Amino acid sequence: MSVPLSDASGSNQSHADQLKTQSVVLAPMEGVINASMREFLTGMGGYDRCVTEFVRVTNVLLPERVFYRLCPELKQGGVTASGVPVFVQLLGSHPAAIADNAARAESLGALGVDLNFGCPAKTVNSSMGGSILLRDPKIVGAIVSSVRRTLSSRMPLTVKIRLGYDNADQLPDIVDAVRSAGADELAIHARTKFDGYKPPAFWHEVSNVMQPTDSSPTRINGEIWSVADAKKACAQSGCSTVMLGRGALAAPDLARRIVAGDETEEAMPWESLLPFIGHQFERYDSSNPRYVGNRTKQWLAYLKRTYPEALELFSRIRTLHDPVLIAKELSYVGEVQPSTGSTKRLPSASNLTESSDMSRKVRASLGSQVSAQRR
Ligand SMILES: Cc1cc2nc3c(=O)[nH]c(=O)nc-3n(C[C@H](O)[C@H](O)[C@H](O)COP(=O)(O)O)c2cc1C
């Protein structure tokens, strides 16, 4: 993989400056962005959509409880507390089984299905799931088209890939297979499986597969930590929409600032964030004696990229395992609202700001759910 030429990929600064990112999606992150984190981050504003951790599919139809465990939002109309749609992500290599499970997700009320072709984990790849499938664009196409045929036509189907397995040579074939199989949107993590998560992300490689009249919009992902990064990623890739993973954890209000487009706006103050860290700890990270505090420590490790205070707090709780002592360090006093919006918004089609065909599908499906609830 070649290092991107610093500004040789269509990214002259004035273009980047003018670019306004139209939509931000919260990336799936297994073991990290669970329902509680989705609730918190989407409550910060700026997100059009989020995605569950992956549901691993072998060759069977999974029981409903698996879907509810990974996507408890299915019990509240498929949206987070702030009304942001949650898509259910599936990972596997068996076209018919993935299609059956996608249909189950739809029948349980999911507002969309996302397919994972990016996971680099050895255990997943060794059972032919995730990024290893990128070596064979035909199987990728077969899976996407099997799912597309099985879902109803109004159900959005999105796909997440990397640039390739060990290099980006097959990217045009992979993208072609995904688009012609009828995906509504494609997110590209601009690194190969071999690149793992090491910086940089090769945003410019995505420009090779951008077409002026894309039927399925393409979203850029990877190494976006700031408003300036989002603009650069869009300028270099030719995309106008982004997906945020670790950047969302490092700066919880980043999506809102990206949509506002002002590079000079500072991240929310640490003092405003601290009660949310305490709240997340208290509700979701303080009860399992073996793992108490682990998620909070992991989150602080991301937050320290934006906040020096996070590093200091991390070192104070690093060796603690007693929930009372950790809560004390977090200065958690209880009763914090889980979202910045003071009132819970009801699922509403008007919360969606995307203009693509896919978001029209989400709107339509939200609309029919809302009217079904009224009936
Ligand atoms: C801990 C961790 C877990 C992840 N889990 C998933 C997953 O379940 N599904 C998926 O498609 N991608 C997963 N990813 C990849 C992210 O969605 C994203 O593509 C990647 O982190 C690059 O974006 P970023 O630089 O904004 O973090 C994971 C990444 C990390 C670091």
The ligand as a Tripos MOL2 file, in Angstrom:
@<TRIPOS>MOLECULE
LIG
   31    33     1     0     0
SMALL
NO_CHARGES

@<TRIPOS>ATOM
      1 C1        -12.6480   -2.2490   18.6730 C.3       1 LIG1
      2 C2        -13.2040   -2.1960   17.2720 C.ar      1 LIG1
      3 C3        -14.3090   -2.9580   16.9520 C.ar      1 LIG1
      4 C4        -14.8360   -2.9420   15.6460 C.ar      1 LIG1
      5 N1        -15.9470   -3.6970   15.3490 N.ar      1 LIG1
      6 C5        -16.4890   -3.6420   14.0970 C.ar      1 LIG1
      7 C6        -17.6910   -4.3570   13.7770 C.ar      1 LIG1
      8 O1        -18.3020   -5.0350   14.6140 O.2       1 LIG1
      9 N2        -18.1710   -4.2610   12.4940 N.ar      1 LIG1
     10 C7        -17.5270   -3.5220   11.5400 C.ar      1 LIG1
     11 O2        -17.9900   -3.4750   10.3850 O.2       1 LIG1
     12 N3        -16.4130   -2.8240   11.8320 N.ar      1 LIG1
     13 C8        -15.8860   -2.8560   13.0750 C.ar      1 LIG1
     14 N4        -14.7740   -2.1020   13.3730 N.ar      1 LIG1
     15 C9        -14.2260   -1.1940   12.3550 C.3       1 LIG1
     16 C10       -14.8350    0.2110   12.5140 C.3       1 LIG1
     17 O3        -16.2160    0.1880   12.2250 O.3       1 LIG1
     18 C11       -14.1550    1.2200   11.5650 C.3       1 LIG1
     19 O4        -14.3200    0.7720   10.2430 O.3       1 LIG1
     20 C12       -12.6590    1.3620   11.8660 C.3       1 LIG1
     21 O5        -12.4230    1.5150   13.2360 O.3       1 LIG1
     22 C13       -12.0770    2.5570   11.1040 C.3       1 LIG1
     23 O6        -12.7460    3.7460   11.4410 O.3       1 LIG1
     24 P1        -12.1420    4.7670   12.5360 P.3       1 LIG1
     25 O7        -10.7270    5.0710   12.1030 O.co2     1 LIG1
     26 O8        -13.0890    5.9400   12.4490 O.co2     1 LIG1
     27 O9        -12.1590    4.0780   13.8530 O.co2     1 LIG1
     28 C14       -14.2260   -2.1340   14.6480 C.ar      1 LIG1
     29 C15       -13.1150   -1.3480   14.9960 C.ar      1 LIG1
     30 C16       -12.6040   -1.3720   16.2750 C.ar      1 LIG1
     31 C17       -11.3930   -0.5010   16.6030 C.3       1 LIG1
@<TRIPOS>BOND
     1     1     2 1
     2     2     3 ar
     3     2    30 ar
     4     3     4 ar
     5     4     5 ar
     6     4    28 ar
     7     5     6 ar
     8     6     7 ar
     9     6    13 1
    10     7     8 2
    11     7     9 ar
    12     9    10 ar
    13    10    11 2
    14    10    12 ar
    15    12    13 ar
    16    13    14 ar
    17    14    15 1
    18    14    28 ar
    19    15    16 1
    20    16    17 1
    21    16    18 1
    22    18    19 1
    23    18    20 1
    24    20    21 1
    25    20    22 1
    26    22    23 1
    27    23    24 1
    28    24    25 2
    29    24    26 1
    30    24    27 1
    31    28    29 ar
    32    29    30 ar
    33    30    31 1
@<TRIPOS>SUBSTRUCTURE
     1 LIG1         1 GROUP 0 **** ****
